[in-house]
Every structure is written in C-alpha cells, then in structure tokens.
Amino acid sequence: AAADVVVFCAASLGPDAVYHGRGTMGYDPRTKEAVGTWIDTNTSHMSMMRGTNDLEKGVTTMDFEMPVETMGGEIVAHRMVSARNDDGGYSMTMHMEVEGEMTASWTCDMEKSK
C-alpha cells in the first residue's frame, strides 16, 4: 500500500504538556481497504488502522484500538475520520468509544504541505 497522506498533529495541553501525533494513511489494493498507522505521545502503542475511502466525498474512516492512559491503559476502540478540505488540506476528527458510543474527542486541521 502506498501512503498518500502523512498526518502530524500537535497541541498544547497546558503549560508543561504538549501532544504530538503521527500517522500514515494509504490504500491496500489487495484487500481494497484504507490502511494506516497512528502513534502519539499519550502512549507507546502504535496502532494499525483499517477502514474505507469515500472518494466522492473525500472522506476516509479508519477504525483501530489503542490504550487510553487516563483509563488505566485500557484498550479502547477509536475511529479517525479525515475529510479533504477545498484548499487541499484535511480536517481530522478522532473519536473514542465511551459507554458503547463513538464520541468525538478532538479535531485537527491540517494544511497541504507546499
């Protein structure tokens, strides 16, 4: 699978905490699925993602599991939804399962690199 998007998000979580996340997304022609990876500063776990591409809408939806440190390291289902913007960048919303429902936890807007 060739990666067509490399994702990097950074945010200040307070005066002494910074969040960094990195991912790759691509398409696996053998399984006909969107595939990717995600790792961030909240955990040492690298997640393998699988999902779908809606080419008409420019939306990629990836599902994966990842430990949540604030929940004692419990493995929790996550969903990453990336939508292409008119300027060629992306808006990415990360969801996590809370009480059986996927709940948006944060959004990252990314510009197309020049």
Beta strands, then each sheet from edge to edge (+ up, - down):
strand 1: 2-14
strand 2: 17-28
strand 3: 33-40
strand 4: 47-54
strand 5: 59-68
strand 6: 74-84
strand 7: 90-98
strand 8: 101-110
sheet 1: 1+ 2- 3+ 4- 5+ 6- 7+ 8-
end
